Amino acid sequence: MVSKVALLTAGGFAPCLSSAVGGLIERYTALAPEVEIIAYKYGYQGLLSGDYLTVTPEVRANAAILHRFGGSPIGNSRVKLTNAADLVKRGLVAEGVDPLKAAADRLTADGVDVLHTIGGDDTNTTAADLAAYLHDNGYELTVVGLPKTIDNDVIPIKQSLGAWTAAEQGARFAQNVLGEHNSGSRMLIVHEVMGRHCGWLTAATAQAYRDWLDTQEWVPEIGLGRAGWDVHGVYVPEAHFDLAAEADRLKKVMDEVGSVNLFVSEGAGLDTIVAEIEASGEEVARDPFGHVKIDKINPGAWFASKFAEQLGAEKVMVQKSGYYSRAAAANQRDLDLIKSMTDLAVDSALRGEPGVIGHDEEAGDELRAIEFSRIKGGKPFDIDQQWFTELLAGIGQPVTERVAAH
């Protein structure tokens, strides 16, 4: 019998968190209004510290408003429950305390029967660690996760919440940034898109942007031509490209069009960039999960530096759409996906069925509670998909070979 439920959002933002919180509250209110709901503030940080908000009748009555906003009303943080040293350093657990036990004891003390985690692969693998600890140590508590990541790279989930919106918002960002292409002669614009290991968002953003181009009218006689506004290169972590050959190709574009516009995944060339930094004797900053802090190394600037001289660029601009995109309100396509997943998340929780809600690519894309043990990050983008190969062909970029590591 479920009497009390806790929610938390964690990791980086995505355009679904606020709506997912609202959807869970609405579904519980419709199916089991007697169930008490609390929301831990700032993700696992609030769980460890016992800092939470109570979902009052007023909140239930106004839960639909949350669908209109991005960000997370209850706050996020990056906390890994198995990284005890980091948690001690941050004052979230005492020296010698097992963080998983501390979290389990807090949930028990707060009387929680169901914990809903809303986050990406790190959030849900942390949830998996917690669920395993609860199971192995006799705690009666069900954990049901929702997949959030604009990278769309959670195995085996077909579509993560917020990714469609992030691509749409990145394309909207590009509409203004690429408008700068004739703010100077021989302009090189690098649009850096989020995506540490997966190029899906970069590809989907470029596709959404070119879909927008298809709806526009042009006056080339006065200089308003599609070629200057178009995408001229798309670079993702999964695809190898020949730097010299690409420089030659893009030099021709620069000579003909007068500018070059590139869409670059922040993870494209990341290993090379990190190796260059470490070879110089500098330390590469990493987060509690061991991931390189990409905002500290500027992959877009690296790409710009490699191409600028070879293209004869007189002006270079690097712009990042990530923080513009990831805190946006969900679009209708994502809102529909969120509702289907939050509805099933509550249904599964009331049945006592744990897992991460998603369309299971290894089970015919069935929407189900996927076992935590099967949840992993780093799902590569399939560069052989027809829509992506057609995108590259449309901009005159060779379809490159898959990177061996993928």
C-alpha positions, 0 to 999 in steps of 0.5 A, a space after each residue: 500500500 502506497 501512502 507517501 511518495 517522494 520526487 526528485 530531479 537531478 543532473 543537468 536541466 532538460 526541457 521536461 523536468 517541470 512538466 514531469 513533476 506536474 504530470 506525476 502530481 496530476 496523475 497521483 491526484 487523479 488516481 490516489 489523491 490520498 497519497 502524500 507527496 513530497 519533493 526533495 530539493 536539489 535532487 539527491 542533495 536534498 534527499 541526503 539532507 532531508 530538505 524537501 517541499 510538501 505538495 499541498 492541496 494548492 500545489 495539486 490544484 495548480 500542477 498544470 501550470 508546471 507544464 508551461 515552464 522549463 527548468 525544475 521547480 524543485 531544483 537539481 544538483 549533481 550528486 553520486 551516491 557511491 562517491 563518498 569522498 565527494 559527498 564528505 567534501 560537500 558536507 552531505 555525509 559524515 566521514 565513514 558513512 555509507 551514502 547509500 545507507 544514509 539515503 535509505 535511512 532518510 527515506 525510511 525516516 521520512 516515511 517514503 514508500 515510492 521514490 520517483 527519480 527524474 534524470 539522465 543516465 547518471 541520475 538513474 544509474 544512481 537510482 539503480 545503485 540505491 534500488 539495489 541497496 534497498 532491495 539487498 538490505 530489506 528496505 520496502 521501497 519502490 524506485 521508479 525513474 523517468 529518463 531525462 536527457 537532451 543528449 537522447 543517449 540512455 540505453 535502451 530507451 528510444 526517446 528521452 524526455 526533453 530531447 525533441 524540445 532541445 533540438 527545436 530550441 537549438 534551431 531557434 537559437 541558430 536562426 539568430 546566431 547564423 544571421 551574423 554570417 554577413 556581419 563581416 566578410 569571410 565569417 566562420 560561425 561555429 554553433 556548439 551543441 550539447 552532447 558529450 558522447 552522443 551526436 543525436 542532439 547536434 544532428 537533430 538541431 541541424 535538421 530542425 534548423 534546415 526544416 526552418 530554412 525550407 519554410 523561408 522565402 529568399 531574395 538573393 539579388 539583394 544578398 538574402 540567399 539561402 546559401 549564406 544561412 545554411 549549415 555547411 558542416 555537422 560534426 558528431 562524436 560518432 563520425 570520423 572526418 578528415 580535417 584536411 579534406 574538410 578544410 579544402 571543402 569548406 574553403 570552397 564554400 567560404 570562397 563562393 558564399 563568403 561565410 561558413 556555418 558549422 554545427 559541432 557536438 561538444 563531444 566531437 574531437 573531445 578525446 583529442 582536445 583532452 589529450 592536447 591539454 594533458 600533454 601540455 601539463 594542464 589538469 582537465 577538470 572533471 565532475 563527481 561522475 568523472 566526466 570532463 567539464 566540457 564548459 572548461 575546455 571549449 570544444 567549439 573554440 578548438 574547432 574554430 582554431 583548426 579551421 579558421 586559418 585554413 579557410 582564410 576566415 577574417 572573423 570567427 564566432 563561437 556560440 553555444 546553444 546548450 543553456 538556451 535550450 535545456 531550460 526551455 519549456 517542453 514543446 507539444 511533442 515532448 508534453 505528449 511523451 511526458 504525459 504517457 511516461 508520467 502516467 505509466 510511472 504512477 501506475 507502475 509505482 502503485 503496483 510496486 513495479 520498479 524501473 525506468 519508464 521508457 520505450 524499450 528498444 530491446 523489447 519492440 519499443 514497448 513503453 514499460 518500466 525497464 529494469 534498472 540493471 539494463 539502464 546505461 548512458 552513452 548510447 551512440 547516435 546511429 549515423 547510418 540513419 537515412 535522415 542523417 545521411 540525407 542531411 549530410 548529402 544536402 549540405 555537400 558533406 561526405 558521409 564519414 566512417 564511424 569512429 571505431 570506439 563506437 
